[in-house]
Amino acid sequence: MIKLVNISKKFDDRFIYSNFSLDISENEITCLLGPSGIGKSTLLKLLSGLSLPDSGSISGLNQKSCSYIFQEPRLLPWLTVYDNLDFVLKHHYSNSQERHAIIQHYLDLTNLSDDSARMPNELSGGMKQRVSIARAFACPFDLLLMDEPFNSLDVNLKQSIISSFINLWSHSRKTVVFVTHDVDEALALSHTIHIVRQNPAHIVYSTKIPYTLIERPHHQNAINDIRKTILDRL
């Protein structure tokens, strides 16, 4: 369990968080749902260690390694799909055969094997984001942080990328913290959803989803009921 206890963080004279507390279950996907600009990305920076709280404590991280999926794919434009993954993995695995096996595994899981030799400028937006997701999962990590990674995708493409993500997570079952302003993304991917409001950021409602990621399409009526409750609280 990762625990944030009475976290405070301010920029200039504005408190982003004040005495904010949150429990994050391991091996599950925890979602912070709320509008842009309320401090969701700041929380990810606190969890990653890129930013430190002004007061309060974060426990359970210890020496946990983090992987990140951003809104933009952030691929290196001069490297192929394969080499974008290899570039990151070289920092963790010196054996090229071991890296090749890992890369091929994640390209297979994201249906990118046939595109491994293509350059980023030859890929669609959705394919670029799939490469970004494959790269994040390929790296050894304990905690995956996702900063609205589906924000720029259209509805059909988003569903395809989410399916790829579910496939990857089902094979690893890592701890994930996911921030979004999209209710349907939250319902598709999260085990626990926390609705966050600002001034300063605070949780106004939390709910656990009673079905696995794979089961959800088969329980649409129940998911729609949860969706309505969430919309009423936003």
C-alpha positions as MATLAB code, in Angstrom:
seq = 'MIKLVNISKKFDDRFIYSNFSLDISENEITCLLGPSGIGKSTLLKLLSGLSLPDSGSISGLNQKSCSYIFQEPRLLPWLTVYDNLDFVLKHHYSNSQERHAIIQHYLDLTNLSDDSARMPNELSGGMKQRVSIARAFACPFDLLLMDEPFNSLDVNLKQSIISSFINLWSHSRKTVVFVTHDVDEALALSHTIHIVRQNPAHIVYSTKIPYTLIERPHHQNAINDIRKTILDRL';
ca = [
       0.000    0.000    0.000;
       1.212    3.477   -0.907;
      -0.061    6.074    1.548;
      -0.108    9.842    1.207;
      -0.801   11.417    4.594;
      -1.629   15.103    5.086;
       0.264   16.180    1.961;
       0.542   19.897    1.326;
       2.018   21.500   -1.782;
       1.810   25.068   -2.986;
       3.129   27.132   -5.871;
       3.691   30.795   -5.093;
       0.877   31.557   -2.638;
      -1.603   29.007   -3.977;
      -2.103   25.661   -2.247;
      -2.522   22.847   -4.779;
      -2.867   20.334   -1.932;
      -3.490   20.979    1.736;
      -3.575   18.068    4.206;
      -4.413   15.699    1.355;
      -4.475   11.963    2.109;
      -4.833    8.999   -0.236;
      -4.345    5.210   -0.101;
      -3.166    3.488   -3.297;
      -3.639   -0.287   -3.456;
      -0.815   -2.295   -4.956;
      -1.357   -4.367   -8.119;
      -4.452   -2.332   -8.985;
      -5.282    0.724  -11.101;
      -6.215    3.789   -9.064;
      -7.794    6.698  -10.934;
      -7.963   10.371   -9.998;
     -10.871   11.822  -11.956;
     -11.405   15.552  -12.289;
     -11.091   18.573  -14.584;
      -7.794   19.814  -15.971;
      -5.755   22.213  -13.880;
      -6.657   20.920  -10.406;
      -3.300   19.304   -9.582;
      -3.625   15.728  -10.859;
      -0.292   15.926  -12.695;
       1.306   17.454   -9.606;
       0.287   14.371   -7.645;
       2.020   12.125  -10.189;
       5.191   14.218   -9.817;
       4.997   13.766   -6.044;
       4.654    9.996   -6.445;
       7.549    9.837   -8.911;
       9.845   11.926   -6.725;
      10.145   14.651   -9.372;
       8.560   16.987   -6.833;
       8.556   16.921   -3.036;
       5.666   17.818   -0.730;
       6.002   20.926    1.421;
       4.666   18.898    4.345;
       3.133   15.515    5.044;
       4.455   12.071    4.185;
       4.405    9.492    1.406;
       5.064    5.917    2.514;
       5.203    2.615    0.652;
       7.325    3.887   -2.223;
      10.713    3.011   -0.700;
      12.925    2.255   -3.714;
      10.040    1.653   -6.113;
      10.904    2.319   -9.739;
       8.458    4.360  -11.815;
       7.438    4.256  -15.439;
       5.474    7.071  -17.097;
       2.927    7.333  -19.905;
       2.318   10.948  -20.933;
      -0.344   12.696  -23.005;
       2.112   12.810  -25.923;
       3.979    9.651  -27.038;
       7.404   11.358  -26.715;
       9.101    8.962  -29.144;
      12.592    9.697  -30.398;
      11.949   10.677  -34.043;
      15.291    9.409  -35.369;
      14.754    5.852  -34.053;
      12.513    3.060  -35.299;
       9.715    1.608  -33.182;
      12.012   -1.240  -32.124;
      14.907    1.090  -31.335;
      12.706    3.416  -29.279;
      12.088    0.496  -26.921;
      15.688   -0.701  -27.109;
      17.016    2.772  -26.282;
      15.214    2.742  -22.932;
      15.904   -0.919  -22.129;
      19.679   -0.499  -22.609;
      19.693    1.321  -19.265;
      18.329   -1.819  -17.574;
      19.569   -4.833  -19.559;
      23.062   -5.151  -21.021;
      22.330   -8.404  -22.867;
      21.005   -7.644  -26.350;
      19.285  -11.036  -26.680;
      17.421  -10.459  -23.435;
      16.356   -7.016  -24.637;
      15.209   -8.453  -27.951;
      13.009  -11.039  -26.205;
      11.427   -8.359  -23.996;
      10.858   -5.956  -26.891;
       9.325   -8.644  -29.071;
       7.039   -9.719  -26.244;
       5.600   -6.224  -25.795;
       5.380   -5.509  -29.510;
       3.379   -8.737  -29.865;
       1.042   -7.754  -27.012;
       0.344   -4.382  -28.636;
       0.060   -5.745  -32.200;
       3.094   -3.750  -33.330;
       5.441   -6.533  -34.413;
       4.885   -5.844  -38.111;
       5.679   -2.162  -37.559;
       8.902   -2.555  -35.580;
      11.106   -1.142  -38.379;
       8.943    1.916  -39.047;
       9.895    5.452  -38.017;
       7.607    7.527  -35.766;
       6.668    9.868  -38.632;
       5.270    6.854  -40.482;
       2.866    5.995  -37.651;
      -0.653    7.186  -36.888;
      -1.315    8.957  -33.599;
      -2.825    5.814  -32.127;
       0.121    3.659  -33.156;
       2.544    6.144  -31.615;
       0.670    5.964  -28.333;
       0.701    2.158  -28.460;
       4.489    2.309  -28.859;
       4.637    4.632  -25.863;
       2.543    2.200  -23.800;
       4.629   -0.799  -24.911;
       7.808    1.100  -23.979;
       6.451    1.952  -20.532;
       5.502   -1.661  -19.793;
       8.755   -3.052  -21.207;
      10.798   -1.162  -18.625;
      11.127   -2.839  -15.223;
       8.936   -0.845  -12.855;
       6.925   -1.118   -9.663;
       4.651    1.875  -10.225;
       3.182    3.086  -13.524;
       2.008    6.705  -13.681;
      -0.355    7.728  -16.491;
      -1.033   11.387  -17.226;
      -4.173   11.504  -19.443;
      -2.558    9.285  -22.113;
      -5.726    8.934  -24.223;
      -6.632   12.617  -24.226;
      -5.874   13.360  -27.893;
      -7.432   10.214  -29.400;
     -10.832    9.911  -31.050;
     -13.409    7.544  -29.565;
     -12.771    4.498  -31.777;
      -9.009    4.815  -31.545;
      -9.244    5.294  -27.792;
     -11.106    1.994  -27.413;
      -8.402    0.196  -29.385;
      -5.614    1.686  -27.262;
      -7.473    0.927  -24.030;
      -7.847   -2.705  -25.157;
      -4.084   -2.853  -25.722;
      -3.498   -1.387  -22.293;
      -5.822   -3.898  -20.603;
      -3.991   -6.722  -22.368;
      -0.628   -5.441  -21.133;
      -1.814   -4.834  -17.571;
      -3.437   -8.282  -17.377;
      -0.014   -9.820  -18.036;
       1.816   -7.729  -15.423;
      -0.805   -6.628  -12.833;
       1.382   -3.756  -11.711;
       0.387   -0.825   -9.525;
      -0.953    2.016  -11.687;
      -2.015    5.560  -10.864;
      -4.044    7.062  -13.688;
      -5.306   10.641  -13.967;
      -8.035   11.714  -16.377;
     -11.021   14.009  -16.805;
     -12.877   11.396  -18.881;
     -15.456    9.318  -16.979;
     -15.580    6.516  -19.551;
     -11.798    6.101  -19.497;
     -11.932    5.867  -15.716;
     -14.693    3.250  -15.811;
     -12.909    1.167  -18.447;
      -9.553    1.030  -16.694;
      -9.800    1.604  -12.955;
     -10.313   -0.591   -9.937;
     -10.810    2.452   -7.699;
     -11.956    5.911   -8.807;
     -11.474    9.046   -6.720;
     -13.276   12.207   -7.840;
     -11.108   15.252   -7.162;
     -12.079   18.906   -6.920;
      -9.844   21.906   -6.420;
      -9.113   24.934   -4.221;
      -7.164   23.087   -2.924;
      -7.485   19.610   -4.488;
      -9.536   17.227   -2.359;
     -11.418   13.959   -2.845;
     -15.197   14.343   -2.817;
     -16.187   10.776   -3.702;
     -14.546    7.368   -4.065;
     -15.834    4.100   -5.479;
     -14.494    0.634   -6.269;
     -15.570   -1.063   -9.497;
     -16.878   -4.579   -8.695;
     -15.855   -6.183  -11.996;
     -12.485   -7.003  -13.531;
     -11.254   -5.064  -16.553;
     -12.131   -8.011  -18.793;
     -15.632   -8.469  -17.327;
     -16.829   -4.896  -17.691;
     -18.289   -5.002  -21.211;
     -20.521   -7.876  -20.034;
     -21.955   -5.858  -17.128;
     -22.807   -2.661  -18.985;
     -26.039   -1.951  -17.089;
     -24.235   -2.027  -13.742;
     -21.369    0.072  -15.133;
     -23.914    2.607  -16.437;
     -25.358    2.881  -12.920;
     -21.889    3.591  -11.523;
     -21.329    6.093  -14.342;
     -24.526    7.966  -13.426;
     -23.473    8.152   -9.768;
     -20.077    9.507  -10.752;
     -21.582   12.118  -13.089;
     -23.893   13.261  -10.300;
     -20.845   13.819   -8.066;
     -18.675   15.661  -10.584;
];
